[in-house]
């Protein structure tokens, strides 16, 4: 029996990230036409091919039709998915939420070694200041992809648009005024990934699926979503959460067949059995991976009640000896149950950078955490739990970062890259 109550967050931890990233569009050099910085890179501007229908954004193609056609279905071992991502079949390591004015200098590219994945949030809706507006015609996608590709890294996109009207607010699901721009943004994301022409990973809506599971009480058919009237390719899908999830996958497979897609599983959604049932109902078992997060801010930030760390139920600092709960073995048992239940390998995301300490808490930029230390000391355990890989990043301001951790992360990834662990 897992001590899951000790591991769950009481509510979504993502709100401050969403707020910060709207500002980041300006500060990180993501835009043009009056926005700060250059960040143009290859792929900025241009057009996105598509079929007939109204324009999504200027020069971005239409709603009807799709380039390429065909596509692939999900499935395969962790090694298979690594290969689909263009990586050798080893346990993958990545980093993200680290944008710089010059995207060739994003944090993941400053370590002196080549990581496997680099992720960035895709926040908001087109026409409303969201990511599609940060560069002409949504070309921020290609700014990121081209920067990653130049560094030998596979780009990863965390689509976080469902929170555009508020974290946990699901009222937009049944409104054309919300869902039309939402679908336009999804379409544009996959079209832009297709323009890149190489593998990329799309992580779909962290937190949202947990809110949806709780609203639906486990039954995806009980929550209405505008699908078929807005997405011609999905006219055969029901107007509910199941249709929504399957339509996301259909657009991915049709528009960007080289994309790897992963839905998100949250511990606070419900017990493992309920979560597996719900996720399978919305199509997660037909994607490529299942994405999970352990805790997206340093444990010490919660312990110290830092300004960026409210609303989570502890304890947050897990027992590395695995003798008391909450422990890493507790967590990995849950993670494996989810991965086994949807029959997909697990990718851990936005793991904090904190450094172990026997003293709870810490100070801004120097909060304690032990997840980096435990993961790199026990990678075989994560592989045995069905793991594909792990990405690290800060989930809010004030967290320990690669510039304030005393070299912990740089040293760990340098040693790991020299002797990576093979995937089954």
C-alpha positions, 0 to 999 in steps of 0.5 A: 500500500503506497503512502500516496497521500504523502506524495501528492500535491494538494493542487496544481503547482503550475500557475506561477510558471504560466504567469512567468512564461507570458513575460518570458516571451518578451524577456527571453528573446522569443519574438520580433516586431517590437519584442525584445531580443532577436531569437529569430533563428532558422524557421522564423516567419514563413508559412505552414502548409495545410489544406483549404479553409480559413487561416489560423494566423497570417500565413499559417495554412488552413483548418481543412486538409493536412500535409503528409497524411498517414502517420504512425500509431504509438507503442513500443518499448522504451528503447523503441521510443528513444530511437523514434526520438532520434536518440540511441537507446539509453535512459534519456536525460534532458532539461528545460524551462531555461530560455535565454535571449540567445536560444543557442545559450539556453541553460541546457546548452551550457553544461559542456555535454550534449543532453537528449531533450530540451523542453519549453512551455507552449503557453496560451492561445493564438490571438491572445498573447500566447505562444503562437503570437511570440514570433510570426506565424507561430515560428517560436516552435522552429526557433526552439527546434532549430536551436536544439537541432544545432546542439544535437538535442531533440526538442520537447514541447510542453503544451500548457494551453488549457490553463489560459483561462485559469488553472483548473478552470474547465469551463472553456471546454464547452465554448467555441470561443475557447476551443476554436483558438485552442484547436488552432494552436494545437494544429499550428504546433504540429504543423510547425513540428512537421516543418522541422522535419525531424523527431520532437516530443510533445507533452500534452497538458500537465495538470489538465488531465487530473482536473478533468479526471476529478470533474468526470469522476473517472468517466470521460464521456460525462464532460462535454468538449467541443471537438467534431464541429471545430476539427474536420479530421475528428468528425468521427469523435465524440464531443467529450473528453475521450474525443478530445484526447483522441483528436489530439492524437489524430492531429499529431499522427496526421500532421506531424508523424515524426512527433512522439506524444505523451499525456500527463499523469498526476498523483493527485488525480486519484488512486493509480487504478482510477488514473489508469482507467481514465487515461486509457479512456482519453487515449493515453494508452495510444500515445507513445509515452506517459509523462509524470512529475515527482515535485516540480519545485525544491522540497526545501522551498515548500519546507521554508514556505517560500513565496513560490511554494504554497499549497502542497501537502508534505512531506516533500523530502523523500527518504533515500534509504527507502526505509520510511515513507515517503520514499523513492521506492513508494513513488516508483511503485506508483509510477510503474503502476501507471506506466504498466497500466497504460502500457507506455514507458515513463518520462519524468519531467521538470525534476528540481535541481536542489542539493541534499541537506540534513537541514530542512528548507534553505534560502531563495536559489539554494533550497534543498532537494535530493531528487537529482542525487537519488536519480543519478545514483539509482538510474537502474531503478528508474529503468526497472520502473518502466522509465524512458528518461528524465528531464530537469527544470525549475517549476517556479522562480527562486528555485535552486538552479544549475548556477546555484547548485555548486555544480551538482547537476553539471557533474552528474550529467557529465558522468552519466553521459560518459557511461549511459544506461541502456534501455530494454 
